[in-house]
Amino acid sequence: MINFNGSLFSEDKEVLTHANRGLKYGDALFETLRCVNGTLFFWEDHYFRLMASMRMLRMEIPMEFTLEFLEEEIKKNIRENNLENRAARVRLTVFRKEGGLYLPESNDVSYIIETSLLDSPFYIIGENEYEVELFKDYYVNKDLLSTLKTTNTILNVVASVYAKENRYANCLLVNTDKQVVEAINGNLFLVKGNTIKTPPLGDGCLNGIIRKKLMEIIETTEEFQMVEESISPFELQKADELFITNSIVGIQPISKYRKKDFSNTVAKKLVGKLNAKARMAS
């Protein structure tokens, strides 16, 4: 079942039309998050990021779009799909209502909520091989729009096709200054000694929720120093570890980039802290 503007429909029901602005113009935002046993991980952070993003895109925020309202709409879908005692992936998409060309007829919005089953209730570190490569056909722009989670993700789509064609697990994206910004589906962290680095938002990376939470965790440790700083492609093979973060996987270690194999020692140390923070925030 999916939740479209508060009404539940079966997944095979066609609820969107050819005039949908998300389809026609990428005029939409989305949040993807974990729900475990009916509890939404880092829900407040996702909610406030969505509200800030809607304001930036000049979407009209409905009066009923409170933290509590959207949480209940998500949980309604969770219950309807019998996932209240399971681990679930949630996607909340908000799009401007139909009408207009580039200029919309209205700034009012609709929303759709989708849920699906996840294998594990916890963030876990897999031991599978995970090789990446740089994707340099197209570049991420260094602007605020690049930091938003919009449905205008054609660069990520093309990079995903490139990765599959060349048998890579993922690709790292670079910006117009040729700095490494992020992965196709998450933020990038680089470990060198006791320093952990991630690109700043000014480089055009996604303003990720797990990025934010992991930075908070690292900053409270005495073992590591957290640095927001641009990452050059030349630094990648000199790193001790590389890993990707997002709200579904948590932390995904990179095992290989070109001729360099990486460990996952730091990633393993951090994933337990991330799970603890998720439980505390829920």
Solvent accessible surface area in square Angstrom, and as a share of the most:
residue,aa,sasa,rsa
1,M,62,0.28
2,I,17,0.09
3,N,0,0.00
4,F,42,0.17
5,N,65,0.33
6,G,26,0.25
7,S,56,0.36
8,L,53,0.26
9,F,60,0.25
10,S,50,0.32
11,E,119,0.53
12,D,125,0.65
13,K,109,0.46
14,E,160,0.72
15,V,28,0.16
16,L,80,0.40
17,T,69,0.40
18,H,151,0.67
19,A,26,0.20
20,N,10,0.05
21,R,6,0.02
22,G,18,0.18
23,L,131,0.65
24,K,101,0.43
25,Y,64,0.24
26,G,19,0.18
27,D,17,0.09
28,A,2,0.01
29,L,3,0.01
30,F,26,0.11
31,E,4,0.02
32,T,11,0.06
33,L,0,0.00
34,R,15,0.05
35,C,0,0.00
36,V,17,0.10
37,N,95,0.49
38,G,18,0.17
39,T,46,0.27
40,L,7,0.03
41,F,17,0.07
42,F,4,0.02
43,W,16,0.06
44,E,101,0.45
45,D,25,0.13
46,H,2,0.01
47,Y,20,0.07
48,F,118,0.49
49,R,23,0.09
50,L,2,0.01
51,M,6,0.02
52,A,49,0.38
53,S,5,0.04
54,M,0,0.00
55,R,155,0.57
56,M,75,0.33
57,L,35,0.18
58,R,188,0.69
59,M,10,0.04
60,E,98,0.44
61,I,46,0.23
62,P,31,0.20
63,M,185,0.82
64,E,92,0.41
65,F,7,0.03
66,T,60,0.35
67,L,35,0.18
68,E,117,0.52
69,F,63,0.26
70,L,0,0.00
71,E,46,0.21
72,E,81,0.36
73,E,15,0.07
74,I,0,0.00
75,K,53,0.23
76,K,56,0.24
77,N,0,0.00
78,I,1,0.01
79,R,112,0.41
80,E,82,0.37
81,N,37,0.19
82,N,118,0.60
83,L,15,0.07
84,E,66,0.29
85,N,119,0.61
86,R,120,0.44
87,A,7,0.06
88,A,0,0.00
89,R,102,0.37
90,V,0,0.00
91,R,76,0.28
92,L,0,0.00
93,T,12,0.07
94,V,0,0.00
95,F,12,0.05
96,R,22,0.08
97,K,90,0.38
98,E,85,0.38
99,G,20,0.19
100,G,28,0.27
101,L,136,0.68
102,Y,188,0.72
103,L,149,0.74
104,P,29,0.18
105,E,137,0.62
106,S,39,0.25
107,N,67,0.34
108,D,69,0.36
109,V,12,0.07
110,S,8,0.05
111,Y,13,0.05
112,I,16,0.08
113,I,0,0.00
114,E,72,0.32
115,T,11,0.06
116,S,56,0.36
117,L,92,0.46
118,L,30,0.15
119,D,154,0.80
120,S,22,0.14
121,P,51,0.32
122,F,106,0.44
123,Y,4,0.02
124,I,110,0.56
125,I,27,0.14
126,G,36,0.35
127,E,126,0.56
128,N,93,0.48
129,E,129,0.58
130,Y,28,0.11
131,E,43,0.19
132,V,0,0.00
133,E,23,0.10
134,L,9,0.05
135,F,1,0.00
136,K,112,0.47
137,D,91,0.47
138,Y,128,0.49
139,Y,80,0.30
140,V,13,0.08
141,N,85,0.44
142,K,90,0.38
143,D,66,0.34
144,L,120,0.60
145,L,109,0.54
146,S,31,0.20
147,T,7,0.04
148,L,20,0.10
149,K,44,0.19
150,T,20,0.12
151,T,39,0.23
152,N,104,0.53
153,T,49,0.29
154,I,121,0.61
155,L,32,0.16
156,N,38,0.19
157,V,78,0.45
158,V,56,0.32
159,A,0,0.00
160,S,48,0.31
161,V,78,0.45
162,Y,64,0.24
163,A,5,0.04
164,K,168,0.71
165,E,127,0.57
166,N,68,0.35
167,R,221,0.81
168,Y,55,0.21
169,A,52,0.40
170,N,6,0.03
171,C,0,0.00
172,L,0,0.00
173,L,2,0.01
174,V,3,0.02
175,N,0,0.00
176,T,66,0.38
177,D,78,0.41
178,K,109,0.46
179,Q,51,0.23
180,V,0,0.00
181,V,0,0.00
182,E,16,0.07
183,A,1,0.00
184,I,25,0.13
185,N,81,0.42
186,G,5,0.05
187,N,3,0.02
188,L,0,0.00
189,F,0,0.00
190,L,7,0.03
191,V,2,0.01
192,K,107,0.46
193,G,52,0.50
194,N,92,0.47
195,T,37,0.22
196,I,0,0.00
197,K,22,0.10
198,T,1,0.00
199,P,1,0.01
200,P,35,0.22
201,L,61,0.30
202,G,55,0.53
203,D,9,0.05
204,G,0,0.00
205,C,0,0.00
206,L,32,0.16
207,N,58,0.30
208,G,5,0.05
209,I,9,0.05
210,I,2,0.01
211,R,10,0.04
212,K,85,0.36
213,K,20,0.09
214,L,0,0.00
215,M,21,0.09
216,E,58,0.26
217,I,13,0.07
218,I,0,0.00
219,E,111,0.50
220,T,114,0.66
221,T,30,0.18
222,E,183,0.82
223,E,90,0.40
224,F,22,0.09
225,Q,108,0.48
226,M,26,0.12
227,V,34,0.19
228,E,85,0.38
229,E,87,0.39
230,S,40,0.26
231,I,0,0.00
232,S,29,0.18
233,P,35,0.22
234,F,168,0.70
235,E,48,0.21
236,L,0,0.00
237,Q,76,0.34
238,K,138,0.58
239,A,1,0.01
240,D,63,0.32
241,E,4,0.02
242,L,1,0.01
243,F,0,0.00
244,I,3,0.02
245,T,2,0.01
246,N,33,0.17
247,S,16,0.10
248,I,18,0.09
249,V,59,0.34
250,G,0,0.00
251,I,1,0.01
252,Q,29,0.13
253,P,10,0.06
254,I,0,0.00
255,S,31,0.20
256,K,67,0.28
257,Y,2,0.01
258,R,97,0.36
259,K,191,0.81
260,K,61,0.26
261,D,100,0.52
262,F,22,0.09
263,S,59,0.38
264,N,29,0.15
265,T,75,0.44
266,V,15,0.08
267,A,0,0.00
268,K,94,0.40
269,K,92,0.39
270,L,1,0.00
271,V,17,0.10
272,G,41,0.39
273,K,95,0.40
274,L,0,0.00
275,N,18,0.09
276,A,37,0.28
277,K,53,0.22
278,A,0,0.00
279,R,138,0.50
280,M,163,0.73
281,A,58,0.45
282,S,65,0.42
